[in-house]
Amino acid sequence: MRIQGLEAAVTLPGEDFSRVALTPAAVDLLRMLWERHGPLMFHQSGGCCDGSSPMCYPAGEFTTGDSDVLLGLFDLSDGGQPMPLEFWMSREQFTYWSHTHLAVDVVPGRGSGFSVEAPEGKRFLIRSTLMDWPV
């Protein structure tokens, strides 16, 4: 069962379904962080420890390249000025998670010092469910 939330716009060629969503709690925190830091982006590396959590950076602060996949694009706005947010994942990690739908959620706790939510006493995490549609 998929977690309800804000679904990302489809970005992968040939696909017609969203692969990633934000829970309402994540949207609320991201809007606050956007006001404080400006445009944001996520990157999920799949490394160990904090690298296994989605990391939120000011847009452009983390350089993506051919080894990364753009899984989705969100608009965090409430109908006002657009607030785009990209969700990237390392290509290697995507091969493992290609059959899952991802939901970015937020929980109390301290995440990585590199992710912009760390000073808020909260951290982003991924909740995944197996997709029940063909890939």
Rosetta constraint file for C-alpha pairs under 8 A:
AtomPair CA 1 CA 129 HARMONIC 6.68 0.50
AtomPair CA 2 CA 101 HARMONIC 7.34 0.50
AtomPair CA 2 CA 129 HARMONIC 6.36 0.50
AtomPair CA 3 CA 23 HARMONIC 7.24 0.50
AtomPair CA 3 CA 103 HARMONIC 6.66 0.50
AtomPair CA 4 CA 21 HARMONIC 7.91 0.50
AtomPair CA 4 CA 23 HARMONIC 6.58 0.50
AtomPair CA 5 CA 21 HARMONIC 6.01 0.50
AtomPair CA 5 CA 22 HARMONIC 5.38 0.50
AtomPair CA 5 CA 23 HARMONIC 4.49 0.50
AtomPair CA 5 CA 24 HARMONIC 5.66 0.50
AtomPair CA 6 CA 21 HARMONIC 5.32 0.50
AtomPair CA 6 CA 22 HARMONIC 5.09 0.50
AtomPair CA 6 CA 23 HARMONIC 6.47 0.50
AtomPair CA 6 CA 24 HARMONIC 7.20 0.50
AtomPair CA 6 CA 27 HARMONIC 7.68 0.50
AtomPair CA 6 CA 74 HARMONIC 7.78 0.50
AtomPair CA 7 CA 18 HARMONIC 6.29 0.50
AtomPair CA 7 CA 20 HARMONIC 6.24 0.50
AtomPair CA 7 CA 21 HARMONIC 4.25 0.50
AtomPair CA 7 CA 22 HARMONIC 6.55 0.50
AtomPair CA 7 CA 74 HARMONIC 7.28 0.50
AtomPair CA 8 CA 18 HARMONIC 5.75 0.50
AtomPair CA 8 CA 19 HARMONIC 7.26 0.50
AtomPair CA 8 CA 20 HARMONIC 5.77 0.50
AtomPair CA 8 CA 21 HARMONIC 5.62 0.50
AtomPair CA 8 CA 22 HARMONIC 7.91 0.50
AtomPair CA 8 CA 72 HARMONIC 4.97 0.50
AtomPair CA 8 CA 73 HARMONIC 5.09 0.50
AtomPair CA 8 CA 74 HARMONIC 4.85 0.50
AtomPair CA 8 CA 75 HARMONIC 7.97 0.50
AtomPair CA 9 CA 18 HARMONIC 6.24 0.50
AtomPair CA 9 CA 72 HARMONIC 5.55 0.50
AtomPair CA 9 CA 73 HARMONIC 5.11 0.50
AtomPair CA 9 CA 74 HARMONIC 6.20 0.50
AtomPair CA 10 CA 15 HARMONIC 7.00 0.50
AtomPair CA 10 CA 16 HARMONIC 6.46 0.50
AtomPair CA 10 CA 17 HARMONIC 6.11 0.50
AtomPair CA 10 CA 18 HARMONIC 5.21 0.50
AtomPair CA 10 CA 19 HARMONIC 7.44 0.50
AtomPair CA 10 CA 71 HARMONIC 7.32 0.50
AtomPair CA 10 CA 72 HARMONIC 5.64 0.50
AtomPair CA 10 CA 73 HARMONIC 7.09 0.50
AtomPair CA 11 CA 15 HARMONIC 7.78 0.50
AtomPair CA 11 CA 70 HARMONIC 6.51 0.50
AtomPair CA 11 CA 71 HARMONIC 6.00 0.50
AtomPair CA 11 CA 72 HARMONIC 5.41 0.50
AtomPair CA 11 CA 73 HARMONIC 6.99 0.50
AtomPair CA 12 CA 70 HARMONIC 7.20 0.50
AtomPair CA 12 CA 71 HARMONIC 6.57 0.50
AtomPair CA 12 CA 72 HARMONIC 7.90 0.50
AtomPair CA 18 CA 72 HARMONIC 7.13 0.50
AtomPair CA 18 CA 101 HARMONIC 7.77 0.50
AtomPair CA 19 CA 71 HARMONIC 6.46 0.50
AtomPair CA 19 CA 72 HARMONIC 6.93 0.50
AtomPair CA 19 CA 100 HARMONIC 7.35 0.50
AtomPair CA 19 CA 101 HARMONIC 4.93 0.50
AtomPair CA 19 CA 102 HARMONIC 6.18 0.50
AtomPair CA 20 CA 71 HARMONIC 6.93 0.50
AtomPair CA 20 CA 72 HARMONIC 6.34 0.50
AtomPair CA 20 CA 101 HARMONIC 5.76 0.50
AtomPair CA 20 CA 102 HARMONIC 4.57 0.50
AtomPair CA 20 CA 103 HARMONIC 5.58 0.50
AtomPair CA 20 CA 104 HARMONIC 7.53 0.50
AtomPair CA 21 CA 101 HARMONIC 7.98 0.50
AtomPair CA 21 CA 102 HARMONIC 6.27 0.50
AtomPair CA 21 CA 103 HARMONIC 4.62 0.50
AtomPair CA 21 CA 104 HARMONIC 6.20 0.50
AtomPair CA 22 CA 26 HARMONIC 5.73 0.50
AtomPair CA 22 CA 27 HARMONIC 6.12 0.50
AtomPair CA 22 CA 103 HARMONIC 5.45 0.50
AtomPair CA 22 CA 104 HARMONIC 4.82 0.50
AtomPair CA 22 CA 105 HARMONIC 6.37 0.50
AtomPair CA 23 CA 27 HARMONIC 6.30 0.50
AtomPair CA 23 CA 103 HARMONIC 6.56 0.50
AtomPair CA 23 CA 104 HARMONIC 6.16 0.50
AtomPair CA 23 CA 105 HARMONIC 5.35 0.50
AtomPair CA 23 CA 106 HARMONIC 7.92 0.50
AtomPair CA 24 CA 28 HARMONIC 6.26 0.50
AtomPair CA 25 CA 29 HARMONIC 6.33 0.50
AtomPair CA 25 CA 105 HARMONIC 6.68 0.50
AtomPair CA 25 CA 106 HARMONIC 6.28 0.50
AtomPair CA 26 CA 30 HARMONIC 5.97 0.50
AtomPair CA 26 CA 104 HARMONIC 6.62 0.50
AtomPair CA 26 CA 105 HARMONIC 5.25 0.50
AtomPair CA 26 CA 106 HARMONIC 5.40 0.50
AtomPair CA 26 CA 124 HARMONIC 7.49 0.50
AtomPair CA 27 CA 31 HARMONIC 6.11 0.50
AtomPair CA 27 CA 76 HARMONIC 6.75 0.50
AtomPair CA 28 CA 32 HARMONIC 6.50 0.50
AtomPair CA 29 CA 33 HARMONIC 6.16 0.50
AtomPair CA 30 CA 34 HARMONIC 5.88 0.50
AtomPair CA 30 CA 76 HARMONIC 7.71 0.50
AtomPair CA 31 CA 35 HARMONIC 6.35 0.50
AtomPair CA 31 CA 76 HARMONIC 6.59 0.50
AtomPair CA 31 CA 77 HARMONIC 7.84 0.50
AtomPair CA 32 CA 36 HARMONIC 6.50 0.50
AtomPair CA 33 CA 37 HARMONIC 5.83 0.50
AtomPair CA 33 CA 38 HARMONIC 7.48 0.50
AtomPair CA 33 CA 116 HARMONIC 7.38 0.50
AtomPair CA 33 CA 117 HARMONIC 7.26 0.50
AtomPair CA 34 CA 38 HARMONIC 4.65 0.50
AtomPair CA 34 CA 39 HARMONIC 5.76 0.50
AtomPair CA 34 CA 40 HARMONIC 6.47 0.50
AtomPair CA 37 CA 58 HARMONIC 6.51 0.50
AtomPair CA 38 CA 58 HARMONIC 6.77 0.50
AtomPair CA 38 CA 59 HARMONIC 7.93 0.50
AtomPair CA 39 CA 58 HARMONIC 5.84 0.50
AtomPair CA 39 CA 59 HARMONIC 5.29 0.50
AtomPair CA 39 CA 83 HARMONIC 6.94 0.50
AtomPair CA 39 CA 84 HARMONIC 7.09 0.50
AtomPair CA 39 CA 85 HARMONIC 7.02 0.50
AtomPair CA 40 CA 56 HARMONIC 6.74 0.50
AtomPair CA 40 CA 57 HARMONIC 5.62 0.50
AtomPair CA 40 CA 58 HARMONIC 4.34 0.50
AtomPair CA 40 CA 59 HARMONIC 4.33 0.50
AtomPair CA 40 CA 84 HARMONIC 7.69 0.50
AtomPair CA 40 CA 85 HARMONIC 5.61 0.50
AtomPair CA 40 CA 86 HARMONIC 7.56 0.50
AtomPair CA 41 CA 56 HARMONIC 5.65 0.50
AtomPair CA 41 CA 57 HARMONIC 5.43 0.50
AtomPair CA 41 CA 58 HARMONIC 6.13 0.50
AtomPair CA 41 CA 59 HARMONIC 4.96 0.50
AtomPair CA 41 CA 60 HARMONIC 7.60 0.50
AtomPair CA 41 CA 85 HARMONIC 5.13 0.50
AtomPair CA 41 CA 86 HARMONIC 4.97 0.50
AtomPair CA 41 CA 87 HARMONIC 6.13 0.50
AtomPair CA 41 CA 88 HARMONIC 7.83 0.50
AtomPair CA 42 CA 54 HARMONIC 6.22 0.50
AtomPair CA 42 CA 55 HARMONIC 5.42 0.50
AtomPair CA 42 CA 56 HARMONIC 4.51 0.50
AtomPair CA 42 CA 57 HARMONIC 6.30 0.50
AtomPair CA 42 CA 85 HARMONIC 7.48 0.50
AtomPair CA 42 CA 86 HARMONIC 6.17 0.50
AtomPair CA 42 CA 87 HARMONIC 4.69 0.50
AtomPair CA 42 CA 88 HARMONIC 5.92 0.50
AtomPair CA 43 CA 54 HARMONIC 5.73 0.50
AtomPair CA 43 CA 55 HARMONIC 5.30 0.50
AtomPair CA 43 CA 56 HARMONIC 6.64 0.50
AtomPair CA 43 CA 57 HARMONIC 7.96 0.50
AtomPair CA 43 CA 62 HARMONIC 7.88 0.50
AtomPair CA 43 CA 87 HARMONIC 6.01 0.50
AtomPair CA 43 CA 88 HARMONIC 4.64 0.50
AtomPair CA 43 CA 89 HARMONIC 5.46 0.50
AtomPair CA 43 CA 90 HARMONIC 7.68 0.50
AtomPair CA 44 CA 51 HARMONIC 7.11 0.50
AtomPair CA 44 CA 52 HARMONIC 6.82 0.50
AtomPair CA 44 CA 53 HARMONIC 6.40 0.50
AtomPair CA 44 CA 54 HARMONIC 4.57 0.50
AtomPair CA 44 CA 55 HARMONIC 6.21 0.50
AtomPair CA 44 CA 87 HARMONIC 7.90 0.50
AtomPair CA 44 CA 88 HARMONIC 6.25 0.50
AtomPair CA 44 CA 89 HARMONIC 4.56 0.50
AtomPair CA 44 CA 90 HARMONIC 6.43 0.50
AtomPair CA 45 CA 51 HARMONIC 5.71 0.50
AtomPair CA 45 CA 52 HARMONIC 6.41 0.50
AtomPair CA 45 CA 53 HARMONIC 7.83 0.50
AtomPair CA 45 CA 54 HARMONIC 7.51 0.50
AtomPair CA 45 CA 89 HARMONIC 5.85 0.50
AtomPair CA 45 CA 90 HARMONIC 5.15 0.50
AtomPair CA 45 CA 93 HARMONIC 6.69 0.50
AtomPair CA 46 CA 51 HARMONIC 5.66 0.50
AtomPair CA 46 CA 52 HARMONIC 4.48 0.50
AtomPair CA 46 CA 53 HARMONIC 7.36 0.50
AtomPair CA 46 CA 89 HARMONIC 7.94 0.50
AtomPair CA 46 CA 90 HARMONIC 7.18 0.50
AtomPair CA 46 CA 93 HARMONIC 5.50 0.50
AtomPair CA 47 CA 51 HARMONIC 4.36 0.50
AtomPair CA 47 CA 52 HARMONIC 5.12 0.50
AtomPair CA 48 CA 52 HARMONIC 5.45 0.50
AtomPair CA 49 CA 53 HARMONIC 7.75 0.50
AtomPair CA 50 CA 111 HARMONIC 6.80 0.50
AtomPair CA 50 CA 112 HARMONIC 5.74 0.50
AtomPair CA 51 CA 55 HARMONIC 7.60 0.50
AtomPair CA 53 CA 124 HARMONIC 6.78 0.50
AtomPair CA 53 CA 125 HARMONIC 5.39 0.50
AtomPair CA 53 CA 126 HARMONIC 6.72 0.50
AtomPair CA 54 CA 104 HARMONIC 7.67 0.50
AtomPair CA 54 CA 124 HARMONIC 6.26 0.50
AtomPair CA 54 CA 125 HARMONIC 6.07 0.50
AtomPair CA 54 CA 126 HARMONIC 6.88 0.50
AtomPair CA 55 CA 112 HARMONIC 7.82 0.50
AtomPair CA 55 CA 114 HARMONIC 7.46 0.50
AtomPair CA 55 CA 115 HARMONIC 5.11 0.50
AtomPair CA 55 CA 116 HARMONIC 7.95 0.50
AtomPair CA 55 CA 124 HARMONIC 7.47 0.50
AtomPair CA 56 CA 115 HARMONIC 4.88 0.50
AtomPair CA 56 CA 116 HARMONIC 5.77 0.50
AtomPair CA 56 CA 117 HARMONIC 7.31 0.50
AtomPair CA 57 CA 61 HARMONIC 6.22 0.50
AtomPair CA 57 CA 62 HARMONIC 6.76 0.50
AtomPair CA 57 CA 114 HARMONIC 7.58 0.50
AtomPair CA 57 CA 115 HARMONIC 5.82 0.50
AtomPair CA 57 CA 116 HARMONIC 5.93 0.50
AtomPair CA 58 CA 62 HARMONIC 7.89 0.50
AtomPair CA 58 CA 116 HARMONIC 7.67 0.50
AtomPair CA 59 CA 85 HARMONIC 7.86 0.50
AtomPair CA 64 CA 68 HARMONIC 6.05 0.50
AtomPair CA 64 CA 88 HARMONIC 7.90 0.50
AtomPair CA 67 CA 90 HARMONIC 5.89 0.50
AtomPair CA 67 CA 91 HARMONIC 5.30 0.50
AtomPair CA 67 CA 92 HARMONIC 7.54 0.50
AtomPair CA 68 CA 88 HARMONIC 6.43 0.50
AtomPair CA 68 CA 89 HARMONIC 5.52 0.50
AtomPair CA 68 CA 90 HARMONIC 4.23 0.50
AtomPair CA 68 CA 91 HARMONIC 4.78 0.50
AtomPair CA 69 CA 88 HARMONIC 5.54 0.50
AtomPair CA 69 CA 89 HARMONIC 5.31 0.50
AtomPair CA 69 CA 90 HARMONIC 6.06 0.50
AtomPair CA 69 CA 91 HARMONIC 5.55 0.50
AtomPair CA 69 CA 94 HARMONIC 7.49 0.50
AtomPair CA 70 CA 86 HARMONIC 7.10 0.50
AtomPair CA 70 CA 87 HARMONIC 5.99 0.50
AtomPair CA 70 CA 88 HARMONIC 4.50 0.50
AtomPair CA 70 CA 89 HARMONIC 6.58 0.50
AtomPair CA 71 CA 86 HARMONIC 7.91 0.50
AtomPair CA 71 CA 87 HARMONIC 5.72 0.50
AtomPair CA 71 CA 88 HARMONIC 5.69 0.50
AtomPair CA 71 CA 89 HARMONIC 6.88 0.50
AtomPair CA 72 CA 86 HARMONIC 6.04 0.50
AtomPair CA 72 CA 87 HARMONIC 5.27 0.50
AtomPair CA 72 CA 88 HARMONIC 7.34 0.50
AtomPair CA 73 CA 84 HARMONIC 6.84 0.50
AtomPair CA 73 CA 85 HARMONIC 5.77 0.50
AtomPair CA 73 CA 86 HARMONIC 4.60 0.50
AtomPair CA 73 CA 87 HARMONIC 6.23 0.50
AtomPair CA 74 CA 83 HARMONIC 7.88 0.50
AtomPair CA 74 CA 84 HARMONIC 5.55 0.50
AtomPair CA 74 CA 85 HARMONIC 5.07 0.50
AtomPair CA 74 CA 86 HARMONIC 6.36 0.50
AtomPair CA 75 CA 82 HARMONIC 6.19 0.50
AtomPair CA 75 CA 83 HARMONIC 5.14 0.50
AtomPair CA 75 CA 84 HARMONIC 4.54 0.50
AtomPair CA 75 CA 85 HARMONIC 6.30 0.50
AtomPair CA 76 CA 82 HARMONIC 7.16 0.50
AtomPair CA 76 CA 83 HARMONIC 5.04 0.50
AtomPair CA 76 CA 84 HARMONIC 6.34 0.50
AtomPair CA 76 CA 85 HARMONIC 7.22 0.50
AtomPair CA 77 CA 81 HARMONIC 6.33 0.50
AtomPair CA 77 CA 82 HARMONIC 5.39 0.50
AtomPair CA 77 CA 83 HARMONIC 5.16 0.50
AtomPair CA 77 CA 84 HARMONIC 7.96 0.50
AtomPair CA 89 CA 93 HARMONIC 6.72 0.50
AtomPair CA 89 CA 94 HARMONIC 6.35 0.50
AtomPair CA 90 CA 94 HARMONIC 6.21 0.50
AtomPair CA 91 CA 95 HARMONIC 6.53 0.50
AtomPair CA 92 CA 96 HARMONIC 7.25 0.50
AtomPair CA 93 CA 97 HARMONIC 6.45 0.50
AtomPair CA 94 CA 98 HARMONIC 5.43 0.50
AtomPair CA 99 CA 130 HARMONIC 5.92 0.50
AtomPair CA 99 CA 131 HARMONIC 5.70 0.50
AtomPair CA 99 CA 135 HARMONIC 7.04 0.50
AtomPair CA 100 CA 128 HARMONIC 5.99 0.50
AtomPair CA 100 CA 129 HARMONIC 5.33 0.50
AtomPair CA 100 CA 130 HARMONIC 4.37 0.50
AtomPair CA 100 CA 131 HARMONIC 5.04 0.50
AtomPair CA 101 CA 128 HARMONIC 5.60 0.50
AtomPair CA 101 CA 129 HARMONIC 5.37 0.50
AtomPair CA 101 CA 130 HARMONIC 6.23 0.50
AtomPair CA 101 CA 131 HARMONIC 5.76 0.50
AtomPair CA 102 CA 126 HARMONIC 6.25 0.50
AtomPair CA 102 CA 127 HARMONIC 5.85 0.50
AtomPair CA 102 CA 128 HARMONIC 4.60 0.50
AtomPair CA 102 CA 129 HARMONIC 6.74 0.50
AtomPair CA 103 CA 126 HARMONIC 5.62 0.50
AtomPair CA 103 CA 127 HARMONIC 5.10 0.50
AtomPair CA 103 CA 128 HARMONIC 6.18 0.50
AtomPair CA 104 CA 124 HARMONIC 6.50 0.50
AtomPair CA 104 CA 125 HARMONIC 5.74 0.50
AtomPair CA 104 CA 126 HARMONIC 4.83 0.50
AtomPair CA 104 CA 127 HARMONIC 6.43 0.50
AtomPair CA 105 CA 124 HARMONIC 5.62 0.50
AtomPair CA 105 CA 125 HARMONIC 5.42 0.50
AtomPair CA 105 CA 126 HARMONIC 6.19 0.50
AtomPair CA 105 CA 127 HARMONIC 6.96 0.50
AtomPair CA 106 CA 122 HARMONIC 6.57 0.50
AtomPair CA 106 CA 123 HARMONIC 5.52 0.50
AtomPair CA 106 CA 124 HARMONIC 4.43 0.50
AtomPair CA 106 CA 125 HARMONIC 6.06 0.50
AtomPair CA 107 CA 122 HARMONIC 5.61 0.50
AtomPair CA 107 CA 123 HARMONIC 5.62 0.50
AtomPair CA 107 CA 124 HARMONIC 6.55 0.50
AtomPair CA 107 CA 125 HARMONIC 7.48 0.50
AtomPair CA 108 CA 121 HARMONIC 6.11 0.50
AtomPair CA 108 CA 122 HARMONIC 4.39 0.50
AtomPair CA 108 CA 123 HARMONIC 6.32 0.50
AtomPair CA 109 CA 121 HARMONIC 5.37 0.50
AtomPair CA 109 CA 122 HARMONIC 4.79 0.50
AtomPair CA 109 CA 123 HARMONIC 5.83 0.50
AtomPair CA 110 CA 118 HARMONIC 5.66 0.50
AtomPair CA 110 CA 119 HARMONIC 7.73 0.50
AtomPair CA 110 CA 121 HARMONIC 5.34 0.50
AtomPair CA 110 CA 122 HARMONIC 5.65 0.50
AtomPair CA 110 CA 123 HARMONIC 5.82 0.50
AtomPair CA 111 CA 115 HARMONIC 7.26 0.50
AtomPair CA 111 CA 117 HARMONIC 7.68 0.50
AtomPair CA 111 CA 118 HARMONIC 5.37 0.50
AtomPair CA 111 CA 122 HARMONIC 6.95 0.50
AtomPair CA 111 CA 123 HARMONIC 4.93 0.50
AtomPair CA 111 CA 124 HARMONIC 7.45 0.50
AtomPair CA 112 CA 118 HARMONIC 6.11 0.50
AtomPair CA 112 CA 123 HARMONIC 7.98 0.50
AtomPair CA 113 CA 118 HARMONIC 5.66 0.50
AtomPair CA 113 CA 119 HARMONIC 7.77 0.50
AtomPair CA 114 CA 118 HARMONIC 7.52 0.50
AtomPair CA 117 CA 121 HARMONIC 7.34 0.50
AtomPair CA 117 CA 122 HARMONIC 6.16 0.50
AtomPair CA 117 CA 123 HARMONIC 6.10 0.50
AtomPair CA 117 CA 124 HARMONIC 7.65 0.50
AtomPair CA 118 CA 122 HARMONIC 6.10 0.50
AtomPair CA 118 CA 123 HARMONIC 6.24 0.50
